[in-house]
Amino acid sequence: MELLLLIFLPLVGAILTAMLAKQNTAKIGALVFSLFTLAITIGMLCKFIPDSSVQFAVNYPWIKQLGINFHAGIDGISMVTVMLTNVLVPLIILSTFKRDYKNANAFYALILFMQSGLLLVFTALDGFLFYIGWEAALIPIYFICAMWGGKDRIKINMKFFVYTIGGSLFMLLGIIYLYLQNPAENFDINAFYALNLDAYQQGWLFWAFFIAFAIKMPIFPFHTWQPDTYTEAPTPGTMLLSGIMLKMGIYGVIRWLIPVLPQGVQDWTCLALILSVIGIVYASLIAFTQKDAKRLVAYSSIAHVGLISAGIFAAVGLGKSGVQGLQGVMVQMLSHGINVVGLFFVLDIISSRLKTNKIDELGGLAKVAPKLSITFLIIVLGTVALPGTNGFIGEFLLLFSVYSYHSWLGVVAGLTIIFGAVYMLRMYQKVMLGTTNELTITFHDIKGSEKVVLYLVCAMIIILGVYPKPVLQLSEASVQHLLEQINQKLTGLN
């Protein structure tokens, strides 16, 4: 019952928030519901046993004629993504407290509705239910971007929608095909794991699922919707997309692609790795040329996700010794979500005060806003994986995994550390250091809810960087069990 409450409480909150006409009432109502959801998550985390079992499971018949059940549960892998979602959503809502949005009740209701869809994705153990959650999370972010985005929001949002719905249709075809091959005639994930598909079937199914997940992450060359969408979306929408929604693609690869289609993954691992590494270098080089700070962070996100994707496929290629790589994925999903939300919030603060994100128009903000400059520096250092920050342990494990699989790919992937440090620190220097100008001299420092959000982000960056052990322990047994399943299935096929 706890899991049902976790999934549906944000949905109930969305319905009630939609009825609140006043701006401040809608904000507070949405924050309260998100904090209640976080409290439930913390309670479940305290009860969670860090082994490979699925806990808090629910399994109710839904559409009996088609073998569809409302089957959901949490293991160490999904607990990481559930925690990420329910920690970031309250922070994202709190970050909007100094902003006014037209039709605020609809705005906050859509955020909570999206939270419910995300939680369904991260806990679903039925293929059809997973697809419902996947689409349910897409609908609200589409309207958030379309109704509260920038001046080119309609054209750019249509591109985003076409990309994501197209990928989703590929995945739906794959799920239906797996259902038709299942003698039990249901969508249960364990039944999908048990299917014995030949290499040809697994090959084309791999692409049906991989395209959907690659678009959502996104990785090269399925990334072209991302920079424009991140730039034109309202900042809370950008935070939701970058901090949480792209993790749907990463999670989908780990939970649904690799265990169901291990032979297909093995056959295409090299190509997937190469695409991921190309994305790292390509996005980093493009980031160097950006004049808009928000767009620079968008390309930075593509590079970081490319490394996560490379780590996943390298870990699978390494077999049982790939545990460290997948552990790196778990830590980096959490770290990237925290860091990118912090980055976009800082840029939103600057943009809301000065009406620009153009790097060349800024400068000297550290002199007039020392608190902002310190928190921004901590977030930047976490993003560039400075030892002692949350970004370090994840990137180290991922690069170790890629290098162990193929040394030259590891070397090229490692360029993300150098490139990232250069373009992120250069942006910080141009925005925060130097002398103030006629525009930036009027800037005032962070206060109120802005301080709360940024202090909490910085605290998480330092705590996870100094002591990542709880996250690693949380997912270790589930990651080991996943790799054992894959190896057993590959051994049986060979």
C-alpha positions in Angstrom: 0.0 0.0 0.0 2.9 2.4 0.6 3.9 2.1 -3.0 0.4 2.9 -4.2 0.3 5.9 -2.0 3.7 7.0 -3.3 2.6 6.8 -6.9 -0.9 8.2 -6.6 -0.4 11.0 -4.0 1.2 13.4 -6.5 -1.7 12.6 -8.9 -4.2 13.5 -6.1 -2.2 16.5 -5.4 -2.3 17.5 -9.1 -6.1 17.3 -9.1 -6.5 19.4 -5.9 -3.8 21.9 -6.9 -5.7 22.5 -10.2 -8.7 23.7 -8.1 -6.6 26.3 -6.3 -7.2 29.7 -8.0 -4.7 31.8 -6.2 -1.0 31.8 -7.2 0.5 31.5 -3.7 -2.0 28.9 -2.6 -1.2 26.7 -5.7 2.5 27.0 -5.0 2.2 26.1 -1.3 -0.2 23.3 -2.1 2.1 21.7 -4.7 5.1 22.0 -2.3 3.1 20.4 0.5 2.1 17.4 -1.6 5.7 17.0 -2.9 7.0 17.1 0.6 4.5 14.5 1.8 5.7 12.3 -1.1 9.3 12.8 -0.1 8.4 11.9 3.5 6.8 8.6 2.3 9.9 7.9 0.2 12.2 8.5 3.3 10.0 6.1 5.3 10.3 3.4 2.6 14.0 4.0 2.4 14.4 3.4 6.1 12.5 0.1 5.8 14.3 -0.9 2.6 16.7 -3.9 2.8 19.6 -3.4 0.4 19.5 -6.8 -1.2 18.5 -7.9 -4.7 14.8 -8.5 -3.9 11.8 -6.5 -5.1 10.2 -4.8 -2.1 6.9 -3.0 -1.4 5.5 -4.9 -4.4 1.9 -4.6 -5.5 0.3 -6.8 -8.2 -3.4 -6.3 -9.0 -5.3 -7.5 -12.1 -6.1 -4.5 -14.3 -7.1 -5.7 -17.8 -7.5 -9.5 -17.4 -8.4 -10.2 -21.0 -4.9 -8.9 -22.1 -3.0 -10.2 -19.1 -2.2 -6.6 -17.9 -1.6 -6.2 -14.2 -0.9 -3.2 -12.1 2.4 -4.7 -11.0 5.0 -2.5 -9.4 7.8 -2.7 -6.9 11.1 -1.3 -5.8 14.6 -2.7 -5.8 18.0 -1.1 -5.2 18.1 0.3 -8.8 14.7 1.8 -8.8 15.1 3.2 -5.2 17.9 5.5 -6.5 15.6 6.9 -9.2 12.6 7.2 -6.9 14.8 9.1 -4.3 16.1 11.4 -7.1 12.6 12.2 -8.3 11.1 12.9 -4.9 14.1 15.0 -3.7 14.3 17.1 -6.8 10.6 17.8 -7.3 10.2 19.8 -4.0 13.4 21.7 -4.8 12.1 22.5 -8.3 8.7 23.7 -6.9 10.5 25.8 -4.2 12.7 27.4 -6.8 9.6 29.0 -8.4 8.5 30.8 -5.2 9.9 34.1 -6.4 8.3 33.7 -9.8 4.7 34.3 -10.9 3.2 32.1 -13.6 0.0 32.7 -15.5 -2.5 30.0 -14.6 -0.3 28.9 -11.7 -2.7 26.2 -10.6 -2.4 24.4 -14.0 1.4 24.9 -13.9 1.9 23.2 -10.5 -0.7 20.6 -11.2 1.2 19.5 -14.3 4.4 19.2 -12.3 2.8 16.9 -9.8 1.1 14.9 -12.6 4.5 14.5 -14.2 5.9 13.3 -10.9 3.3 10.6 -10.7 4.1 9.4 -14.2 7.9 9.4 -13.4 7.3 7.3 -10.3 5.2 4.9 -12.3 8.1 4.5 -14.8 10.6 3.8 -12.1 8.5 1.2 -10.3 6.6 -0.6 -13.0 7.1 -4.3 -13.3 4.6 -4.8 -16.1 5.5 -3.8 -19.7 2.2 -2.1 -20.5 2.2 -0.2 -17.2 5.7 1.0 -17.9 4.6 2.3 -21.2 1.6 4.1 -19.6 3.9 5.8 -17.2 6.3 6.7 -20.0 3.6 8.5 -21.9 2.0 9.9 -18.8 5.3 11.7 -17.9 5.6 13.1 -21.4 2.1 14.8 -21.6 2.6 17.3 -18.7 6.1 18.4 -19.8 4.8 19.0 -23.3 2.1 21.4 -21.9 4.6 23.0 -19.5 7.0 23.8 -22.3 4.2 24.8 -24.8 2.3 27.2 -22.4 5.1 28.8 -20.4 8.1 28.5 -22.7 10.0 31.1 -24.7 9.0 32.9 -27.9 9.9 29.9 -30.2 8.3 27.4 -27.9 5.6 26.1 -30.3 8.0 25.1 -33.1 10.6 23.7 -30.8 8.1 21.9 -28.6 6.6 20.2 -31.7 10.1 18.9 -32.6 10.5 17.6 -29.0 7.1 16.0 -29.2 7.6 14.3 -32.5 11.0 12.9 -31.4 9.7 11.5 -28.2 6.4 10.2 -29.4 8.2 8.6 -32.4 10.6 6.8 -30.1 7.8 5.7 -27.8 6.0 4.1 -30.7 9.1 2.0 -31.5 9.1 0.9 -27.9 5.4 0.1 -28.0 5.9 -2.2 -31.0 8.7 -3.9 -29.1 6.6 -4.5 -26.0 3.7 -5.8 -28.1 6.1 -8.2 -29.9 7.4 -9.5 -26.6 3.9 -10.0 -25.3 3.0 -12.1 -28.4 6.1 -14.3 -27.9 5.2 -14.8 -24.2 3.4 -18.2 -23.6 1.9 -16.8 -20.4 0.2 -14.1 -22.5 1.0 -11.2 -20.1 3.3 -8.2 -19.9 5.1 -9.3 -16.7 8.8 -8.3 -16.6 9.9 -11.6 -15.3 8.1 -13.4 -18.1 9.9 -11.1 -20.6 13.2 -11.9 -18.9 12.5 -15.6 -19.3 11.9 -15.4 -23.1 14.3 -17.3 -25.3 14.5 -15.1 -28.4 17.0 -15.8 -31.2 19.8 -13.4 -32.2 17.7 -11.9 -35.1 14.7 -11.2 -32.9 16.9 -9.6 -30.2 18.8 -7.6 -32.8 15.8 -5.7 -34.2 14.1 -5.5 -30.8 17.3 -3.9 -29.4 16.8 -1.0 -31.9 13.1 -0.7 -31.1 13.9 -0.1 -27.4 17.2 1.6 -27.8 15.9 4.4 -30.1 13.2 5.2 -27.6 15.7 5.3 -24.7 18.4 7.1 -26.7 16.0 9.9 -27.6 15.0 10.4 -24.0 18.5 10.5 -22.6 19.5 11.8 -25.3 22.7 10.5 -26.9 24.2 11.2 -30.3 22.7 11.3 -32.9 19.2 11.4 -31.3 20.0 14.6 -29.3 19.0 17.4 -31.7 15.7 18.2 -29.9 17.5 18.8 -26.6 19.4 22.1 -26.7 16.6 24.1 -28.2 14.0 22.6 -25.8 16.2 23.2 -22.7 16.8 26.8 -23.8 13.1 27.6 -24.6 11.4 25.7 -21.8 10.6 27.6 -18.6 13.3 26.9 -16.1 11.3 24.5 -13.9 10.5 22.5 -17.1 14.2 22.5 -18.0 15.0 21.2 -14.5 12.4 18.4 -14.8 13.7 17.4 -18.3 17.4 17.4 -17.4 17.3 16.5 -13.7 14.7 13.6 -13.8 13.1 12.9 -17.2 16.3 12.0 -19.1 16.9 9.4 -16.3 13.9 7.5 -17.7 16.0 6.6 -20.7 18.9 5.4 -18.6 16.6 3.5 -16.3 14.9 1.9 -19.3 18.2 0.6 -20.7 19.1 -0.9 -17.3 15.7 -2.4 -16.4 14.1 -3.3 -19.7 16.7 -3.4 -22.5 19.7 -5.2 -21.1 18.0 -8.1 -19.2 15.4 -8.8 -21.8 17.6 -8.6 -24.9 21.2 -9.5 -23.7 22.3 -11.0 -27.0 21.0 -8.0 -28.9 22.8 -5.7 -26.5 26.0 -7.8 -26.7 25.9 -7.7 -30.6 25.4 -3.9 -30.6 27.5 -2.8 -27.6 30.4 -1.6 -29.6 28.3 0.7 -31.8 26.3 2.0 -28.8 29.6 2.7 -27.0 31.0 4.6 -30.0 27.8 6.7 -30.4 28.0 7.5 -26.7 31.7 8.5 -26.8 31.1 10.6 -30.0 28.3 12.4 -28.1 30.7 13.2 -25.3 33.3 14.8 -27.6 30.8 16.4 -30.0 28.7 18.0 -27.2 31.8 19.3 -25.4 33.2 20.9 -28.5 29.8 22.6 -29.2 29.7 23.8 -25.6 32.9 25.7 -26.2 31.2 27.9 -28.8 28.1 28.8 -26.9 27.4 32.4 -26.0 24.2 31.6 -24.1 24.9 30.1 -20.6 21.7 28.0 -20.5 22.5 26.5 -23.9 26.1 25.7 -22.7 24.7 23.8 -19.8 22.3 21.9 -22.2 25.3 20.7 -24.2 27.2 19.9 -21.0 24.3 17.6 -20.1 24.5 15.7 -23.4 28.2 15.1 -22.7 27.6 13.8 -19.1 24.8 11.6 -20.2 27.0 10.2 -23.0 29.4 9.1 -20.4 26.7 7.4 -18.4 25.5 5.6 -21.5 29.0 4.5 -22.3 29.4 3.2 -18.8 26.3 1.1 -19.1 27.3 -0.7 -22.3 30.9 -1.1 -21.2 29.7 -2.7 -18.0 27.6 -5.2 -19.9 30.5 -5.9 -22.2 32.7 -6.7 -19.1 30.2 -9.3 -17.8 30.5 -10.0 -14.0 33.3 -7.5 -13.6 31.1 -4.7 -14.8 29.5 -4.1 -11.4 31.6 -1.0 -10.8 30.5 0.5 -14.1 26.8 0.1 -13.3 27.4 1.3 -9.8 28.9 4.4 -11.4 25.7 4.8 -13.4 23.7 4.8 -10.2 25.8 7.4 -8.5 26.1 9.6 -11.6 22.3 9.6 -12.2 21.8 11.0 -8.8 24.7 13.4 -9.0 23.9 14.7 -12.5 20.3 15.4 -11.5 21.3 17.4 -8.5 24.1 19.4 -10.3 22.1 20.2 -13.4 19.1 21.4 -11.4 21.5 23.7 -9.4 23.1 25.0 -12.6 19.8 25.9 -14.3 18.5 27.5 -11.1 21.5 29.8 -10.8 21.1 30.8 -14.5 17.4 31.4 -13.9 18.2 33.7 -11.0 20.6 35.7 -13.2 18.2 35.8 -16.1 15.2 36.9 -13.9 17.2 39.8 -12.5 19.2 40.9 -15.6 16.9 39.6 -18.4 19.8 37.9 -20.2 21.8 34.7 -20.2 24.4 36.0 -22.7 27.8 35.2 -21.2 29.5 38.2 -22.8 27.0 40.6 -21.3 27.7 39.5 -17.7 30.7 39.7 -15.4 31.7 40.8 -11.8 28.6 39.2 -10.1 30.8 37.8 -7.3 31.4 41.4 -6.1 27.7 42.2 -5.7 26.4 38.6 -4.9 29.1 36.7 -2.9 26.6 34.1 -1.6 25.5 33.3 -5.2 29.1 33.1 -6.4 30.1 30.6 -3.7 27.1 28.3 -4.3 27.6 28.6 -8.0 31.2 27.6 -7.7 30.4 24.5 -5.6 27.9 23.4 -8.2 30.3 24.0 -11.0 33.0 22.0 -9.2 30.6 19.2 -8.7 29.8 19.3 -12.4 33.4 19.1 -13.4 33.9 16.1 -11.0 36.4 17.7 -8.5 37.5 15.1 -6.0 35.4 15.5 -2.8 32.3 16.5 -4.8 29.4 14.2 -5.9 30.5 14.2 -9.6 33.9 12.6 -8.9 33.0 9.0 -7.7 30.5 8.4 -10.5 32.7 9.7 -13.3 35.7 7.7 -11.9 33.7 4.5 -11.9 32.3 5.1 -15.4 35.6 5.9 -16.9 37.2 2.9 -15.2 34.5 0.7 -16.8 34.9 2.2 -20.3 38.7 2.0 -20.1 38.6 -1.6 -18.9 36.4 -2.5 -21.9 38.5 -0.6 -24.4 41.5 1.5 -23.5 41.2 4.0 -26.4 37.5 4.5 -26.0 38.3 5.2 -22.3 40.9 7.7 -23.2 38.6 9.6 -25.6 35.7 9.4 -23.1 38.1 10.8 -20.4 38.3 14.0 -22.4 35.0 14.9 -20.9 36.8 15.8 -17.6 39.2 18.1 -19.4 36.7 19.7 -21.8 34.1 20.0 -19.0 36.5 21.8 -16.7 37.5 24.2 -19.4 34.1 25.3 -20.6 32.4 25.3 -17.2 35.2 27.2 -15.4 35.5 29.6 -18.3 31.8 30.3 -18.1 32.0 30.9 -14.3 35.0 33.2 -14.8 33.2 35.4 -17.4 29.9 35.5 -15.5 31.0 35.8 -11.9 34.6 37.3 -11.9 36.1 40.4 -13.4 34.6 43.9 -13.1 31.0 44.8 -13.0 29.3 46.7 -15.8 26.3 48.9 -16.1 24.0 45.9 -16.1 25.5 43.7 -13.4 26.1 46.5 -10.9 22.4 46.5 -10.2 22.3 42.7 -9.3 21.4 41.7 -5.8 22.4 38.6 -3.9 20.2 35.5 -3.3 17.7 35.5 -0.4 14.8 33.5 1.0 13.8 30.5 -1.0 16.7 31.0 -3.4 19.1 30.5 -0.5 17.3 27.4 0.7 17.4 25.7 -2.7 21.0 26.5 -3.4 22.2 25.6 0.1 20.5 22.2 -0.1 21.9 21.5 -3.5 25.4 22.4 -2.3 25.0 20.3 0.8 24.0 17.2 -1.3 27.0 17.8 -3.6 29.4 17.8 -0.7 27.8 15.0 1.3 27.6 12.6 -1.7 31.1 13.5 -2.7 32.6 12.9 0.8 30.4 9.9 1.7 28.9 8.1 -1.4 28.8 4.7 0.4 25.0 4.7 1.2 24.1 5.1 -2.5 26.6 2.4 -3.5 25.3 0.0 -0.9 21.7 0.7 -1.8 22.1 -0.5 -5.4 25.0 -3.0 -5.2 23.1 -6.2 -4.7 20.5 -5.4 -7.4 23.3 -4.5 -9.9 25.1 -7.7 -9.2 21.9 -9.7 -9.6 21.2 -8.0 -12.9 24.6 -8.9 -14.3 24.2 -12.5 -13.1 20.9 -12.7 -14.9 22.4 -11.4 -18.1 25.4 -13.7 -17.9 23.2 -16.8 -17.2 20.9 -16.0 -20.1 23.9 -15.4 -22.5 25.4 -18.7 -21.4 22.1 -20.5 -22.1 21.9 -18.9 -25.5 25.4 -19.9 -26.4 
